[in-house]
Amino acid sequence: QGIMERIYAKGYDDGSAGKPFGTSLEESVGSGSDVPYDDLGSVAPPPATGLGALGFTHLMSAGLIVKAGYDLGKGTDGVWNPANIVPNGKANPMRLMMPAFGMYRILKALGVL
């Protein structure tokens, strides 16, 4: 019988006997019995690295970077021109802050920073 089955059986027996929740488990762990918590192992997977570390929030950050680049490149006539990015960025430097934070998040997830 596996660890989880034994823990479940102890909980079921507690409930059937009308004992408070976790009574048998506390007794068995306290006395060093057959159900040590160490045998359960880690339930959290190891952190992802490389491109696997990029999740939905990083996709949103990338979208924010693209949108900000597009907005910075628009001229007064509404036409996009890459030559407009630098002057528009200098005119309003706060528009560069959110894409900078997004770029930081992505580079940190990729392990570059």
C-alpha positions in Angstrom: 0.0 0.0 0.0 1.4 3.4 -1.0 1.9 6.5 1.1 -1.1 8.3 -0.2 -3.4 5.3 0.4 -2.2 5.0 4.0 -2.7 8.7 4.7 -6.1 8.5 3.1 -7.0 5.4 5.2 -5.9 7.2 8.4 -8.1 10.1 7.5 -11.0 7.9 6.6 -10.6 6.0 9.9 -10.6 9.3 11.8 -13.8 10.4 10.1 -15.5 7.1 10.7 -14.6 7.1 14.4 -15.7 10.7 14.8 -12.2 11.9 15.7 -11.1 15.4 14.9 -9.5 16.0 11.5 -5.9 14.8 11.3 -5.8 13.0 14.7 -4.2 9.8 13.5 -1.9 11.6 11.1 -0.6 13.8 13.9 -0.1 10.8 16.2 1.8 8.9 13.5 4.1 11.7 12.4 4.8 12.6 16.0 5.9 9.1 16.9 8.0 8.5 13.8 5.6 6.0 12.3 5.1 4.5 8.9 3.8 7.7 7.3 6.7 10.2 7.2 6.1 13.4 5.3 9.6 13.1 3.6 8.4 10.2 1.4 5.8 12.4 -0.3 8.5 14.2 -2.2 8.3 17.6 -3.9 5.1 18.5 -5.6 6.4 21.6 -7.3 8.1 21.1 -10.7 11.5 22.6 -11.2 11.4 26.1 -12.6 11.4 26.4 -16.4 14.4 27.7 -18.2 15.0 29.1 -21.7 12.0 29.6 -23.9 9.9 27.4 -21.6 10.1 30.1 -18.9 8.1 32.5 -21.1 4.4 32.3 -20.1 1.3 34.4 -20.7 2.6 37.4 -18.7 5.8 37.5 -20.8 3.7 37.3 -23.9 1.8 40.3 -22.7 5.0 42.1 -22.0 6.2 41.4 -25.5 2.9 42.7 -26.9 3.4 45.9 -24.8 6.8 46.4 -26.3 5.5 46.0 -29.8 2.6 48.3 -29.2 4.9 51.0 -27.6 7.3 50.7 -30.6 4.4 51.2 -33.0 3.0 54.1 -31.1 6.4 55.8 -30.9 6.9 55.4 -34.6 3.7 57.1 -35.6 4.0 60.6 -36.9 1.6 63.5 -36.6 -0.1 62.3 -39.8 -0.7 58.9 -38.3 1.8 57.1 -40.7 4.4 54.8 -39.1 8.0 55.7 -39.8 11.0 54.2 -37.9 12.7 57.6 -38.0 10.0 58.9 -35.6 10.8 56.5 -32.7 13.8 58.5 -31.4 12.3 62.0 -31.5 9.0 60.7 -30.0 10.9 58.9 -27.3 12.9 62.0 -26.4 9.7 64.1 -26.4 8.0 61.9 -23.9 10.5 59.6 -22.1 7.8 58.1 -19.8 6.4 56.3 -22.8 9.6 54.2 -22.7 9.3 53.1 -19.1 6.7 50.4 -19.4 8.3 48.7 -22.4 11.6 48.9 -20.5 10.1 47.0 -17.6 8.6 44.4 -20.0 12.0 43.9 -21.7 13.6 43.4 -18.3 11.0 40.8 -17.4 11.6 38.9 -20.6 15.3 39.0 -20.4 15.3 37.9 -16.8 13.0 34.9 -17.6 15.4 33.9 -20.4 18.3 34.0 -18.0 20.1 36.9 -19.8 20.1 39.1 -16.7 
